[in-house]
C-alpha cells in the first residue's frame, strides 16, 4: 500500500499534472449546487463537499450514443439504400477526483448491473476500466446521510482506487487498488505514512457524526412481507411528486431508456441513444397497449424501495443493498420524502 | 440577397392558408421580385401557430421567423388571428429574456389579394434580418454559471412566530374530517429535521395533531389537487356496479397560504377543478423561508438542526449545539419578499384574522429579473446555457408546479409530437423549460415552486416571471389566480386590443 502526503497548496499543481494525462472530473460550485465537471489547468481547487448529483454520469452518462446510423442512396439506383452503422466504444483515461465513499460504493452497485452475469455492457466497462477514483473521505456527514446503515461508512474504501483524507496542512493519500497504488507510486509525492494515524482518527471521528445506525438486516424480509400491503405504500407515498430527482441524484440507480433520434437519411444521420430513465415516472412501465402495471405512485415507490433494499440483496452475490446511504434522495427531494422512514417503518410497524 | 449570391440567411415563414399564403401566391403570379431567403410553411390559420413553432425554429438555427395571417376581423375562422395576436405578441416580448433579439421574429397580416404588400413585407423583413446577420447560436454562447445572490427588500414585515389561530384551524379540519365528507386534507408536518417541513395528508381526525403552520410550510398544497380529486372520484366508484347511479365523490380538503390559494383559483378559472370538489381551509401567512439561506447563515450545509423557534422577525436555530439567530429579512424566500396576497380570498374556512398588505405597497422587482435585465442579449443566452448545462431533466420543476395538470401526458414525454428528444444537449433541455414557461403564460401565479424544487438550483422561474411581466403590461396589470371569475388572457381576446399595436413591418 502506497501512502503519500499532499500539501494543501500542492493540490492544484498535482491535479494539473494529472490533467495532462487524464480527463479529470472534480466537484465545483454552480449556484447552490455542487456539480462534477471536467477540471482543467487554471481552474480553482475542487470544492471539498459532497456533490449535489452523484458522479455516476462519469461511468454511466445521462445520455450517450450507442449506435450511429446513416442511410445513403445509390445515385445510380435510387431504390438501393445502404446503411452504415457505427458503435464507437471509446473511453478516455479519466480521473474522478473528490467523490465521497458513498459515491465510490455506488459504482460497485452499478457493476452488478452492467458487468455482472453473462453479458457485460461494453460502454460502461470501457469507462470503468479507464477511470481512476480518488475518494475524498467524508468529514462532514449531513443529517440526511446514512451510509453506516447500509454497511458503508464515511471512509469506506470500497470502489475507490485512492482514499484521500484531509489532515493538518494537507491530505493523506492512500492507495487502495493496484491502479491507485501505481498512480501514487509514480506521483513523486512524499511519503505520508506518518500522518496515517491522524487521518484514521479523523475518519473515526467523522463516522461518529453519521445519523445513529438503524438495523436494516431485516429489510428484505419485511419488504417482501409488505409487498401486497398497498395501504402502507399509499400512505408512505402520498406526498411524492413522481419526479425524477431522487433517481437521477442516486449513485446506484441504473435504469435507462433507449430511443432512436434523428433522421438516418439526413447529413447528421440517426443516433440510438441511451439515457437515464426513472421508475418514479408512470411512463417507465407503460406498455405499448396503454396498460400500465404500475399505474399509481405507491406501486412505483414500492418498486424503488424494494429494489434497493430487497431485490438487490437477492441478485447480488454479496447480498448488498443497492443504496449507499448518500441521502441525496432525501436532501434534494422537493417534498422532503425520507426513504429511511419508509424502510424503517416497513421493518418496525 | 438572391440565392445566386449564396448569401441567403435562414428565414422561416408560417403563412395562413386563406390569406397570406394566397398573398404570396398573388405576388408570385404577378412576377413581383422578392428575396428568396424565406422558407414557407403553410398553416391553416395564424391561430394554428403555436408560439413554440417560431421558438423551436429560432433555437434550431433559423435567423428569423415571420408569421403572417389574415387581417384582424378578417379571419377565415372568425377569431383565429385574434388568439394568435395575443400569443405572438407574448412570444415577441418573451424572446429577449433568453437572449434572442425580438427583431428576429415578426408577425403581420397580409390578405390573399395583397400581392404587392406581401412583396413589401417579405423584402422589409429579409432586409431586417440581413442587417442583423446570422443569429447567434446557443452552442457558441459563453456560459455563465454563477447566480446573483442579491436579496430584495420585503414588501411587508414578515414574522416567523407561528399563527395563534392554529388550534382553531386544527379544530375546523378535525370537525370536517369527523363529518366524513372529506377524502383527505392536505397540509404540512415536520419533516426529517426542524427546518424541513413535508406535506401531510390528513385522513383521520387524529392525523390533524401533526399539522404545523409557520415559516417552513414552503410546499404548495395546490399542486396535487387534480390528482387527489381523481383519487376521491375513484374511491367513490369502488363497489359500484354497472347501471348503479354514480355516487358523489368526497371533497378534497386543502390548507392554503395566500400563494397556494392562487393556484386553486387559477385552476378554478380554467375549469380544471370544480369548486364543489374542494374544501379550502385558509389562514393568514406571515412568510416562509429558504432552507438554503438558513444553512448559509449557519455556514455549514451539513448542520444538524435540533430545534427552531420563531419570535417576530427573528428565527433562532439550534444547530450542532450552537444557537444562531437570523432575521426573516435574510432568510425569507424570494416570493414572500414580494407577496401581496398572504391570505386566501376564496375559502370555506378561515382561521384567525387575515394578514393584509397595504394596497399601494410596491414590491421590488425580483433580483433575478433585475440581473437578467442588466445583461446583454448574448450574455443572457450564455446565462441560460451555463445554468441549463447542469439540468438533469428530473422534471421536478414540472411536477411541483400547481398549474402543470397534464402530468402523465406531458409533451416532454411525447414521441408524437416530438418536441424534445432524449438527447441531453443544452438546447434540448432548455427547450423543455421554454415549453413549460409558455404553457404557463397568463397562468403562472408566481408560487416559485419550480425554482424551489430544482435540486440543482436553476432559476427556471425567471422564464415564467418574464411571461408574467408581459401579461401584466399587455392586459392592464392582470394577475393570474386572483379572481376566480376572470378569463385567463390567452383563453380570450378583444377585437381591438388596447395594448397590442398592429405590426406594419414594411414601415418599420
Interface residues (C-beta under 8 A of the other chain):
Chain A: X30 X31 X32 X33 X35 X49 X52 X53 X62 X63 X140 X141 X142 X143 X144 X209 X235 X238 X239 X241 X242 X243 X244 X245 X247 X248 X249 X257 X259 X261 X262 X271 X273 X275 X276 X278 X281 X282 X283 X330 X332 X334 X335 X336 X337 X338 X340 X341
Chain B: X145 X146 X147 X184 X191 X192 X193 X196 X197 X198 X199 X200 X201 X219 X223 X224 X292 X300 X301 X302 X303 X304 X305 X386 X387 X390 X392 X393 X394 X395 X396 X398 X399 X400 X407 X408 X413 X415 X421 X422 X423 X424 X449 X452 X453 X455 X456 X457 X458 X459
